Amino acid sequence: MFKYKTIASFLLVLVFTSKTTIAQCAMCKAVLENGDVSMAEGVNNGITYLMIFPYLLVGILFLAIYRHNKKAKI
């Protein structure tokens, strides 16, 4: 049980701290260095938005596996 709480805590930290990270590839950074600040923030927000979905899918997968294993033990 402790293991699942640790994993869940770690995933929650990843999800909630991903918003504060600056996520840019080298090409995006090079293009946006010449642009204005609002455009750079928009690109960062878009990249962060796209990063959330893989974490959600993995979380849903682990939840389904957990429920399946829990149901199999009963």
N, C-alpha and C positions, 0 to 999 in steps of 0.2 A: 504494500500500500504506500509506503514511504517513497518508493521508487517512482510511482505514478505521480505523486504530488510534486516530486522534484522535477520531473519532466514537464509537467503542466506549468509549474512556476517558470521554468526556463523558457518555454514557448511563449508565455505571457510577457515575459521581459523582452523577448525578441520582437514581439508584435508592437508593444508600446514604445520601445526605444527606436524602432526603425523610422518613426516619423521625425525624430530629431537628427538623424544621420544625414549627411550630404552624399547623395548617391548620383555620381556622374561617371560616365565612361570617359576615356581620354578624348574621343572625338567630340562628344557633347561639350566637354569643358572648353576645348579649343574654339568651338563655334560660339559659345556663350560668353567667352571672355571679351569679345568685341560688342556684345549686346548690352541691353539695359538690365537692371537688377530684377525687375518684375518678370522679365522673360526667363531669367535663370531660375528664379523661385518657382515659376510654373513648370519648368522642365524637371526640377528636383521633386516637386510634388507629384508629377505624373509618374516618374520612375518609382517613387516610394509607393504610390498607389498600385502600380503593377507588381511590386515586390510582395504585397500583402497576400495575393491570391495563392501563390505556392505554399506559403505557411498555413493558410486556411485549409487547403486541400490535404496537406500532410497531417494536420491536426484532425481533420475529419476521418482520414484513413486510420490513424491510431485509435481514435474513438471507436470506430467500427470494429477494429481488431480486438480492442479491449472488451467491448460488449459481447462479441462472438465468443471469446475465451471465457468470459464470465458465465455466459449461458451454457457453455459446454461443461463447466464444472458442476453445475446444478443437477 
